[in-house]
Amino acid sequence: MSFIICDTISKTYGQGDACVKAIDEITFTVRSGEFVAVMGESGSGKSTLLSIMGAMNTPTSGRYLVDDIDVYALDGEKQADFRREYLGFIFQSFHLVPYLSVVENVMLPLTTTGHSRRVKEFMAHEALAWVGMADKAKRLPNQISGGEMERTAIARAIVNNPPVLLADEPTGNLDTRTSKTIMTLLARLNQQGTTIMMVTHSTACAGYAQRVLKVRDGLLIDTPNPAEAAACV
């Protein structure tokens, strides 16, 4: 049974001669617990697709459903509730708040949950321990390495135990060894049941996925395995 459904989704920017179709009637489904990589050249539409799946970019047409929830039929407040309850985000540029400690950054998604500060701190420390960052909890982002910032970003993304994790080039700024560490963490999350959608340029990273979607000029080519998708890039 499909957990995520993208049904003929299109996104158009501009009007008239300036109209640009970023993605064009993309349709696919994702099973619960599946790890899917999205590959394509810069400007192909893959990041636009991920932002739509993150309930941050309303499609021009089409439907997006998660767990039978028609996401863009929700009002703004309920969309925010959906993002909080269902989604975790990992960004290429980390998006850590520079004046907050590592543990305070991880606590950010818990701001509106109603938990006490003590509970929030406990949850954040648990997430940091899971990614191997327990001993860096009190440091500021400028006091840790790029790989440690990415692990902090993963801890922040999973602190609410979301069923879906969206990752946009999670190893784009990292060296090969650190990238492997990050991908191993994502693979562990997937093995524990988290559904993962990951945008990547890296064929090595795509190799961790169970399926690869190839996007080109806003169109989708669904390929059965990472090796075949990599050969198409």
PyMOL commands that set and color helices and strands:
alter all, ss='L'
color gray80, all
select helices_A, chain A and resi 16-18+46-53+71-73+76-86+102-110+117-130+134-136+141-143+146-158+176-191+203-206+226-232
alter helices_A, ss='H'
color red, helices_A
select strands_A, chain A and resi 2-13+20-31+35-39+61-66+69-70+87-90+164-168+195-199+211-216+219-223
alter strands_A, ss='S'
color yellow, strands_A
deselect
rebuild
show_as cartoon
